[in-house]
Amino acid sequence: MSSTHGPRPLRWVKSTYSGGEGGQCIEWAPEHAAATGEFLVRDSKDPNGPHLALTRGGFASLVEFAKRHG
């Protein structure tokens, strides 16, 4: 018997800084970040693989890096 009161699955969103060719794509979970302050980031090519958990400052630094090198 499964519970209907468990945690909701995360909704992952592809970063606007990801490559348009489908090769270098990262995703993040915005609702999780808003609810917890923890910014989860993963490789879209491996959705069942590991993810990074970043602080707000760490996530901001990642975005700045992507802007400079994207």
Biopython code that builds the backbone (N, CA, C, O; Angstrom):
import numpy as np
from Bio.PDB.StructureBuilder import StructureBuilder

atoms = [
    (1, "MET", "N", (0.846, -1.178, 0.000)),
    (1, "MET", "CA", (0.000, 0.000, 0.000)),
    (1, "MET", "C", (0.891, 1.241, 0.000)),
    (1, "MET", "O", (1.762, 1.373, 0.860)),
    (2, "SER", "N", (0.689, 2.124, -0.925)),
    (2, "SER", "CA", (1.514, 3.321, -1.002)),
    (2, "SER", "C", (0.808, 4.494, -0.339)),
    (2, "SER", "O", (-0.419, 4.584, -0.322)),
    (3, "SER", "N", (1.608, 5.371, 0.195)),
    (3, "SER", "CA", (1.076, 6.545, 0.883)),
    (3, "SER", "C", (0.889, 7.679, -0.113)),
    (3, "SER", "O", (1.716, 7.875, -1.004)),
    (4, "THR", "N", (-0.176, 8.409, 0.037)),
    (4, "THR", "CA", (-0.403, 9.586, -0.805)),
    (4, "THR", "C", (0.059, 10.848, -0.095)),
    (4, "THR", "O", (-0.098, 11.953, -0.613)),
    (5, "HIS", "N", (0.635, 10.676, 1.105)),
    (5, "HIS", "CA", (1.058, 11.834, 1.884)),
    (5, "HIS", "C", (2.562, 12.030, 1.881)),
    (5, "HIS", "O", (3.077, 12.846, 2.646)),
    (6, "GLY", "N", (3.281, 11.296, 1.034)),
    (6, "GLY", "CA", (4.735, 11.401, 0.960)),
    (6, "GLY", "C", (5.156, 12.699, 0.288)),
    (6, "GLY", "O", (4.313, 13.461, -0.184)),
    (7, "PRO", "N", (6.465, 12.953, 0.245)),
    (7, "PRO", "CA", (6.957, 14.172, -0.396)),
    (7, "PRO", "C", (6.665, 14.171, -1.890)),
    (7, "PRO", "O", (6.649, 13.125, -2.538)),
    (8, "ARG", "N", (6.438, 15.348, -2.413)),
    (8, "ARG", "CA", (6.180, 15.478, -3.849)),
    (8, "ARG", "C", (7.479, 15.294, -4.618)),
    (8, "ARG", "O", (8.547, 15.659, -4.128)),
    (9, "PRO", "N", (7.395, 14.729, -5.826)),
    (9, "PRO", "CA", (8.614, 14.647, -6.647)),
    (9, "PRO", "C", (9.080, 16.059, -7.026)),
    (9, "PRO", "O", (8.271, 16.972, -7.190)),
    (10, "LEU", "N", (10.365, 16.210, -7.155)),
    (10, "LEU", "CA", (10.915, 17.517, -7.517)),
    (10, "LEU", "C", (10.603, 17.839, -8.968)),
    (10, "LEU", "O", (10.613, 16.957, -9.827)),
    (11, "ARG", "N", (10.326, 19.104, -9.233)),
    (11, "ARG", "CA", (10.164, 19.569, -10.611)),
    (11, "ARG", "C", (11.491, 20.221, -10.997)),
    (11, "ARG", "O", (11.922, 21.200, -10.388)),
    (12, "TRP", "N", (12.122, 19.657, -12.019)),
    (12, "TRP", "CA", (13.412, 20.149, -12.499)),
    (12, "TRP", "C", (13.188, 21.027, -13.720)),
    (12, "TRP", "O", (12.360, 20.706, -14.572)),
    (13, "VAL", "N", (13.918, 22.131, -13.813)),
    (13, "VAL", "CA", (13.797, 23.096, -14.905)),
    (13, "VAL", "C", (15.158, 23.241, -15.567)),
    (13, "VAL", "O", (16.175, 23.394, -14.890)),
    (14, "LYS", "N", (15.170, 23.194, -16.891)),
    (14, "LYS", "CA", (16.428, 23.344, -17.628)),
    (14, "LYS", "C", (16.908, 24.790, -17.521)),
    (14, "LYS", "O", (16.126, 25.727, -17.686)),
    (15, "SER", "N", (18.171, 24.956, -17.250)),
    (15, "SER", "CA", (18.765, 26.277, -17.123)),
    (15, "SER", "C", (18.728, 27.011, -18.459)),
    (15, "SER", "O", (18.921, 26.407, -19.515)),
    (16, "THR", "N", (18.480, 28.311, -18.405)),
    (16, "THR", "CA", (18.503, 29.117, -19.628)),
    (16, "THR", "C", (19.929, 29.287, -20.145)),
    (16, "THR", "O", (20.122, 29.739, -21.274)),
    (17, "TYR", "N", (20.931, 28.933, -19.338)),
    (17, "TYR", "CA", (22.324, 29.026, -19.762)),
    (17, "TYR", "C", (22.837, 27.725, -20.352)),
    (17, "TYR", "O", (24.005, 27.638, -20.729)),
    (18, "SER", "N", (21.984, 26.710, -20.440)),
    (18, "SER", "CA", (22.398, 25.443, -21.031)),
    (18, "SER", "C", (22.546, 25.603, -22.531)),
    (18, "SER", "O", (21.892, 26.448, -23.141)),
    (19, "GLY", "N", (23.403, 24.795, -23.121)),
    (19, "GLY", "CA", (23.617, 24.849, -24.563)),
    (19, "GLY", "C", (22.369, 24.443, -25.325)),
    (19, "GLY", "O", (21.668, 23.521, -24.906)),
    (20, "GLY", "N", (22.079, 25.100, -26.419)),
    (20, "GLY", "CA", (20.902, 24.806, -27.222)),
    (20, "GLY", "C", (21.008, 23.540, -28.049)),
    (20, "GLY", "O", (20.009, 23.082, -28.603)),
    (21, "GLU", "N", (22.201, 22.966, -28.142)),
    (21, "GLU", "CA", (22.407, 21.770, -28.952)),
    (21, "GLU", "C", (22.024, 20.499, -28.210)),
    (21, "GLU", "O", (22.043, 19.421, -28.805)),
    (22, "GLY", "N", (21.682, 20.589, -26.942)),
    (22, "GLY", "CA", (21.302, 19.412, -26.172)),
    (22, "GLY", "C", (22.469, 18.699, -25.520)),
    (22, "GLY", "O", (22.266, 17.661, -24.891)),
    (23, "GLY", "N", (23.678, 19.213, -25.643)),
    (23, "GLY", "CA", (24.835, 18.543, -25.083)),
    (23, "GLY", "C", (25.152, 18.923, -23.653)),
    (23, "GLY", "O", (25.348, 18.047, -22.811)),
    (24, "GLN", "N", (25.207, 20.212, -23.363)),
    (24, "GLN", "CA", (25.600, 20.682, -22.034)),
    (24, "GLN", "C", (24.403, 21.315, -21.348)),
    (24, "GLN", "O", (24.214, 22.529, -21.414)),
    (25, "CYS", "N", (23.605, 20.505, -20.698)),
    (25, "CYS", "CA", (22.397, 21.016, -20.064)),
    (25, "CYS", "C", (22.399, 20.720, -18.577)),
    (25, "CYS", "O", (22.648, 19.593, -18.147)),
    (26, "ILE", "N", (22.116, 21.753, -17.805)),
    (26, "ILE", "CA", (21.911, 21.541, -16.382)),
    (26, "ILE", "C", (20.476, 21.919, -16.042)),
    (26, "ILE", "O", (19.851, 22.734, -16.719)),
    (27, "GLU", "N", (19.978, 21.310, -14.988)),
    (27, "GLU", "CA", (18.632, 21.585, -14.504)),
    (27, "GLU", "C", (18.716, 21.928, -13.021)),
    (27, "GLU", "O", (19.650, 21.530, -12.325)),
    (28, "TRP", "N", (17.727, 22.666, -12.559)),
    (28, "TRP", "CA", (17.645, 22.984, -11.136)),
    (28, "TRP", "C", (16.201, 22.858, -10.686)),
    (28, "TRP", "O", (15.285, 22.830, -11.509)),
    (29, "ALA", "N", (16.000, 22.781, -9.372)),
    (29, "ALA", "CA", (14.672, 22.563, -8.787)),
    (29, "ALA", "C", (14.227, 23.839, -8.064)),
    (29, "ALA", "O", (14.493, 23.989, -6.871)),
    (30, "PRO", "N", (13.549, 24.768, -8.770)),
    (30, "PRO", "CA", (13.232, 26.077, -8.188)),
    (30, "PRO", "C", (12.288, 26.039, -6.980)),
    (30, "PRO", "O", (12.478, 26.802, -6.033)),
    (31, "GLU", "N", (11.286, 25.172, -6.997)),
    (31, "GLU", "CA", (10.361, 25.131, -5.863)),
    (31, "GLU", "C", (11.072, 24.624, -4.608)),
    (31, "GLU", "O", (10.808, 25.102, -3.504)),
    (32, "HIS", "N", (11.974, 23.656, -4.782)),
    (32, "HIS", "CA", (12.752, 23.152, -3.652)),
    (32, "HIS", "C", (13.608, 24.283, -3.079)),
    (32, "HIS", "O", (13.699, 24.439, -1.862)),
    (33, "ALA", "N", (14.232, 25.066, -3.951)),
    (33, "ALA", "CA", (15.066, 26.186, -3.503)),
    (33, "ALA", "C", (14.231, 27.207, -2.731)),
    (33, "ALA", "O", (14.658, 27.697, -1.685)),
    (34, "ALA", "N", (13.052, 27.524, -3.242)),
    (34, "ALA", "CA", (12.197, 28.508, -2.572)),
    (34, "ALA", "C", (11.733, 28.007, -1.209)),
    (34, "ALA", "O", (11.621, 28.787, -0.264)),
    (35, "ALA", "N", (11.468, 26.725, -1.106)),
    (35, "ALA", "CA", (10.950, 26.160, 0.145)),
    (35, "ALA", "C", (12.037, 25.923, 1.186)),
    (35, "ALA", "O", (11.778, 26.037, 2.384)),
    (36, "THR", "N", (13.259, 25.592, 0.743)),
    (36, "THR", "CA", (14.281, 25.163, 1.694)),
    (36, "THR", "C", (15.535, 26.040, 1.723)),
    (36, "THR", "O", (16.293, 25.994, 2.691)),
    (37, "GLY", "N", (15.761, 26.838, 0.677)),
    (37, "GLY", "CA", (17.000, 27.600, 0.577)),
    (37, "GLY", "C", (18.157, 26.776, 0.038)),
    (37, "GLY", "O", (19.277, 27.276, -0.071)),
    (38, "GLU", "N", (17.898, 25.510, -0.305)),
    (38, "GLU", "CA", (18.908, 24.617, -0.864)),
    (38, "GLU", "C", (18.683, 24.531, -2.371)),
    (38, "GLU", "O", (17.599, 24.162, -2.823)),
    (39, "PHE", "N", (19.712, 24.874, -3.144)),
    (39, "PHE", "CA", (19.606, 24.916, -4.599)),
    (39, "PHE", "C", (20.183, 23.632, -5.180)),
    (39, "PHE", "O", (21.396, 23.421, -5.156)),
    (40, "LEU", "N", (19.308, 22.778, -5.702)),
    (40, "LEU", "CA", (19.725, 21.504, -6.277)),
    (40, "LEU", "C", (19.976, 21.676, -7.769)),
    (40, "LEU", "O", (19.176, 22.293, -8.472)),
    (41, "VAL", "N", (21.091, 21.129, -8.250)),
    (41, "VAL", "CA", (21.499, 21.226, -9.655)),
    (41, "VAL", "C", (21.902, 19.825, -10.109)),
    (41, "VAL", "O", (22.566, 19.093, -9.375)),
    (42, "ARG", "N", (21.488, 19.454, -11.349)),
    (42, "ARG", "CA", (21.861, 18.139, -11.887)),
    (42, "ARG", "C", (22.116, 18.225, -13.386)),
    (42, "ARG", "O", (21.774, 19.213, -14.037)),
    (43, "ASP", "N", (22.717, 17.181, -13.912)),
    (43, "ASP", "CA", (22.981, 17.030, -15.341)),
    (43, "ASP", "C", (21.712, 16.482, -15.988)),
    (43, "ASP", "O", (21.243, 15.412, -15.599)),
    (44, "SER", "N", (21.154, 17.180, -16.952)),
    (44, "SER", "CA", (19.903, 16.740, -17.572)),
    (44, "SER", "C", (20.050, 15.437, -18.347)),
    (44, "SER", "O", (19.058, 14.750, -18.588)),
    (45, "LYS", "N", (21.276, 15.087, -18.742)),
    (45, "LYS", "CA", (21.486, 13.834, -19.469)),
    (45, "LYS", "C", (21.449, 12.626, -18.544)),
    (45, "LYS", "O", (21.339, 11.491, -19.008)),
    (46, "ASP", "N", (21.540, 12.862, -17.230)),
    (46, "ASP", "CA", (21.547, 11.771, -16.249)),
    (46, "ASP", "C", (20.590, 12.117, -15.101)),
    (46, "ASP", "O", (21.035, 12.358, -13.979)),
    (47, "PRO", "N", (19.285, 12.143, -15.376)),
    (47, "PRO", "CA", (18.333, 12.598, -14.357)),
    (47, "PRO", "C", (18.276, 11.727, -13.105)),
    (47, "PRO", "O", (17.833, 12.195, -12.056)),
    (48, "ASN", "N", (18.708, 10.485, -13.191)),
    (48, "ASN", "CA", (18.721, 9.619, -12.012)),
    (48, "ASN", "C", (20.082, 9.593, -11.332)),
    (48, "ASN", "O", (20.279, 8.875, -10.351)),
    (49, "GLY", "N", (21.009, 10.368, -11.849)),
    (49, "GLY", "CA", (22.352, 10.419, -11.282)),
    (49, "GLY", "C", (22.426, 11.390, -10.113)),
    (49, "GLY", "O", (21.400, 11.855, -9.618)),
    (50, "PRO", "N", (23.635, 11.693, -9.677)),
    (50, "PRO", "CA", (23.819, 12.579, -8.529)),
    (50, "PRO", "C", (23.452, 14.017, -8.859)),
    (50, "PRO", "O", (23.362, 14.400, -10.026)),
    (51, "HIS", "N", (23.243, 14.801, -7.821)),
    (51, "HIS", "CA", (22.993, 16.229, -7.985)),
    (51, "HIS", "C", (23.837, 16.994, -6.977)),
    (51, "HIS", "O", (24.294, 16.433, -5.981)),
    (52, "LEU", "N", (24.037, 18.265, -7.242)),
    (52, "LEU", "CA", (24.737, 19.154, -6.324)),
    (52, "LEU", "C", (23.711, 19.871, -5.470)),
    (52, "LEU", "O", (22.631, 20.208, -5.954)),
    (53, "ALA", "N", (24.026, 20.106, -4.225)),
    (53, "ALA", "CA", (23.201, 20.915, -3.335)),
    (53, "ALA", "C", (24.018, 22.157, -2.992)),
    (53, "ALA", "O", (25.048, 22.065, -2.323)),
    (54, "LEU", "N", (23.557, 23.314, -3.453)),
    (54, "LEU", "CA", (24.292, 24.561, -3.283)),
    (54, "LEU", "C", (23.541, 25.520, -2.362)),
    (54, "LEU", "O", (22.317, 25.462, -2.244)),
    (55, "THR", "N", (24.291, 26.391, -1.720)),
    (55, "THR", "CA", (23.689, 27.493, -0.968)),
    (55, "THR", "C", (23.237, 28.547, -1.973)),
    (55, "THR", "O", (23.555, 28.454, -3.159)),
    (56, "ARG", "N", (22.512, 29.528, -1.511)),
    (56, "ARG", "CA", (22.094, 30.636, -2.386)),
    (56, "ARG", "C", (23.316, 31.307, -3.007)),
    (56, "ARG", "O", (23.322, 31.592, -4.205)),
    (57, "GLY", "N", (24.351, 31.561, -2.204)),
    (57, "GLY", "CA", (25.568, 32.191, -2.708)),
    (57, "GLY", "C", (26.302, 31.315, -3.712)),
    (57, "GLY", "O", (26.813, 31.813, -4.715)),
    (58, "GLY", "N", (26.359, 30.018, -3.449)),
    (58, "GLY", "CA", (26.990, 29.094, -4.377)),
    (58, "GLY", "C", (26.264, 29.031, -5.703)),
    (58, "GLY", "O", (26.888, 28.972, -6.762)),
    (59, "PHE", "N", (24.935, 29.045, -5.642)),
    (59, "PHE", "CA", (24.138, 29.027, -6.870)),
    (59, "PHE", "C", (24.341, 30.326, -7.653)),
    (59, "PHE", "O", (24.466, 30.307, -8.877)),
    (60, "ALA", "N", (24.372, 31.456, -6.935)),
    (60, "ALA", "CA", (24.594, 32.753, -7.596)),
    (60, "ALA", "C", (25.955, 32.764, -8.288)),
    (60, "ALA", "O", (26.087, 33.288, -9.394)),
    (61, "SER", "N", (26.959, 32.191, -7.645)),
    (61, "SER", "CA", (28.291, 32.120, -8.258)),
    (61, "SER", "C", (28.285, 31.242, -9.502)),
    (61, "SER", "O", (28.937, 31.568, -10.495)),
    (62, "LEU", "N", (27.555, 30.133, -9.456)),
    (62, "LEU", "CA", (27.441, 29.260, -10.627)),
    (62, "LEU", "C", (26.783, 29.990, -11.793)),
    (62, "LEU", "O", (27.223, 29.863, -12.936)),
    (63, "VAL", "N", (25.738, 30.750, -11.507)),
    (63, "VAL", "CA", (25.057, 31.519, -12.558)),
    (63, "VAL", "C", (25.998, 32.565, -13.142)),
    (63, "VAL", "O", (26.046, 32.734, -14.361)),
    (64, "GLU", "N", (26.747, 33.271, -12.298)),
    (64, "GLU", "CA", (27.702, 34.273, -12.792)),
    (64, "GLU", "C", (28.776, 33.626, -13.665)),
    (64, "GLU", "O", (29.163, 34.180, -14.693)),
    (65, "PHE", "N", (29.255, 32.450, -13.251)),
    (65, "PHE", "CA", (30.241, 31.722, -14.043)),
    (65, "PHE", "C", (29.661, 31.385, -15.421)),
    (65, "PHE", "O", (30.329, 31.557, -16.441)),
    (66, "ALA", "N", (28.412, 30.904, -15.442)),
    (66, "ALA", "CA", (27.759, 30.544, -16.705)),
    (66, "ALA", "C", (27.599, 31.760, -17.610)),
    (66, "ALA", "O", (27.767, 31.653, -18.825)),
    (67, "LYS", "N", (27.278, 32.909, -17.034)),
    (67, "LYS", "CA", (27.128, 34.130, -17.828)),
    (67, "LYS", "C", (28.452, 34.523, -18.483)),
    (67, "LYS", "O", (28.477, 34.928, -19.645)),
    (68, "ARG", "N", (29.544, 34.403, -17.739)),
    (68, "ARG", "CA", (30.860, 34.792, -18.257)),
    (68, "ARG", "C", (31.426, 33.824, -19.276)),
    (68, "ARG", "O", (32.137, 34.228, -20.197)),
    (69, "HIS", "N", (31.113, 32.538, -19.115)),
    (69, "HIS", "CA", (31.740, 31.512, -19.939)),
    (69, "HIS", "C", (30.759, 30.810, -20.874)),
    (69, "HIS", "O", (31.121, 29.837, -21.536)),
    (70, "GLY", "N", (29.535, 31.291, -20.931)),
    (70, "GLY", "CA", (28.525, 30.634, -21.753)),
    (70, "GLY", "C", (28.467, 31.200, -23.076)),
    (70, "GLY", "O", (27.666, 30.761, -23.901)),
]
sb = StructureBuilder()
sb.init_structure("model")
sb.init_model(0)
sb.init_chain("A")
sb.init_seg("    ")
for serial, (resi, resn, name, xyz) in enumerate(atoms, 1):
    if name == "N":
        sb.init_residue(resn, " ", resi, " ")
    sb.init_atom(name, np.array(xyz, "f"), 0.0, 1.0, " ", f" {name:<3s}", serial, name[0])
structure = sb.get_structure()
